[in-house]
């Protein structure tokens, strides 16, 4: 939870020795590290950057732009020299002049010296999710969901106690609380996976919602990725080849025929987002949606959610992600009770 993250950050910052961290938590990296070592498997490179994640990301973009510019400049020079070489070879064949042969050899040596010996390879982009767009919109006053007097107990422990709140219009809401405070239980009650002991949940009239489950238990693990996607209710374009859609979410070739049970956690996350982005939903309920994703995929999902015109109910410990979501409300759960509702 957040308290644990803050404690760990302070521990790392105050540690008197060196610390080597492997993490996708961008805010944690911003707050703790002074240098980032990157293993770029796409371009077979090892890179070092000074600063935290934000410094790394900004410098990485500049480096890629410079690399692409230098590559293009070298390609222009190469084409110019090759064209000149071709003309000199033609002249050497037409004219019986030893100087023409010397000119040909001089240009060949120049190409070898200035291009081949210093060849710049075109930088490759890392595979990332593309054509990602969440569909669905609503007006500002429309009821999305109302939770009234919801309580839930497991054995002798009260998880939720008379919880009340509602979400309307384009609210972007964070449901916050310590581990075990009842966040996921409440989400499962809202989505109908659990029944409350008392109280009611009302989904607004004609409201369609999409749900990202933290444990990915909304997926049928016995199906293939292709069959699971194809069975998604309310697909926007059912006539589109689902393999093409899944390809945009990094499912390559025979990956689509893997059983869901055989998919990695990151692949399962991408499959859920493939389903959600191919529906029309006025409300998205996202329970730890960035877990198990690489930073490139997180950036892509964040960008798409910022363009989404519906309501959001989010549970997340990813502070970098939350900082981008333009939250206007924070519902705080403490010991199963809504203690405060913050307007931000």
Secondary structure, 3 states (H helix, E strand, C coil): CHHHHHHHHHHHHHCCCCCCCCCCCHHHHHHHCCEEEEEECCCCEEEEEECCHHHHHHHHHHHHHHHHHHHHHHHHHHHHHHHHHHHHHHHHHHCCCHHHHHHHHHHHHHHHHHHHCCCCCCCCCCCCCCCCCCECECCCCCEEEEEEEEEEEECCEEEEEEEEEEEECCCEEEEECCCCCCHHHHHHHHCCCCCCCEEEEEECCCCCEEEECCCCCCCCCCCEHHHHHHCCCCCCCCCCCHHHHHHCCCCCHHHHHCEHHHCCHHHHHHHHHHHHCCCECCEEEEECCCCCCCHHHHHHHHHHHHCCECEEEEECCCHHHHHHCCCCEEEEEECCEEEEEEEC
